Amino acid sequence: MEHSRRVGIPFDGSEAAKKAVHWYLDNAADPNDIVIFIHVQELPALPLLNLRSGLNMPTEQWMKTISER
């Protein structure tokens, strides 16, 4: 068996990511490659934890922000 390369391709569903996959297929792909797609998701901006107010975490705000995405 020939040696294979491990190729990691980050993918977030954007047009740039799709173009990167097509570029790899057209220019660098080898039949022996092991391709690993790495799903990348941008996290929303969440309210920061304020240590002055104790350990009260704004979890309700976080959950609301995440569910709106």
C-alpha positions in Angstrom: 0.0 0.0 0.0 1.3 3.4 -0.9 1.8 6.1 1.7 -1.1 8.4 2.2 -1.3 12.0 3.3 -3.7 13.2 5.8 -5.3 16.4 4.5 -7.4 18.6 6.8 -9.8 21.0 5.2 -11.7 23.5 7.4 -15.3 23.9 6.2 -17.9 26.4 7.4 -20.4 26.3 4.6 -19.3 29.6 3.1 -18.5 30.2 -0.6 -14.8 30.6 0.3 -14.8 27.2 2.0 -16.5 25.6 -1.0 -13.9 27.1 -3.3 -11.2 25.7 -1.1 -12.6 22.2 -1.4 -12.8 22.6 -5.2 -9.3 23.9 -5.4 -8.0 20.9 -3.4 -9.9 18.5 -5.7 -8.6 20.2 -8.9 -5.0 20.9 -7.8 -3.8 18.8 -4.9 -5.9 15.7 -4.5 -4.3 12.3 -4.6 -6.2 9.1 -4.7 -4.3 7.9 -1.6 -5.2 11.0 0.5 -7.1 10.7 3.7 -9.3 13.8 3.8 -10.6 15.1 7.1 -13.2 17.8 6.9 -13.0 20.1 9.9 -16.4 21.8 10.6 -15.8 25.3 11.8 -18.6 27.3 13.4 -18.3 30.9 14.4 -19.6 31.5 17.9 -21.8 34.4 18.6 -20.6 37.3 20.8 -21.7 36.5 24.3 -22.0 38.8 27.3 -18.9 38.6 29.3 -18.7 37.2 32.8 -18.3 40.0 35.4 -16.4 38.8 38.4 -17.4 41.9 40.4 -20.9 40.6 40.6 -19.8 37.3 42.0 -20.1 34.1 40.0 -23.4 35.0 38.5 -23.1 33.7 34.9 -25.4 35.3 32.3 -26.4 31.8 31.1 -30.0 32.9 30.2 -28.5 35.7 28.0 -26.1 33.1 26.5 -28.8 30.6 25.7 -31.0 33.3 24.1 -28.1 34.6 22.0 -27.2 31.1 20.8 -30.8 30.0 20.1 -31.3 33.2 17.9 -28.6 32.0 15.6 
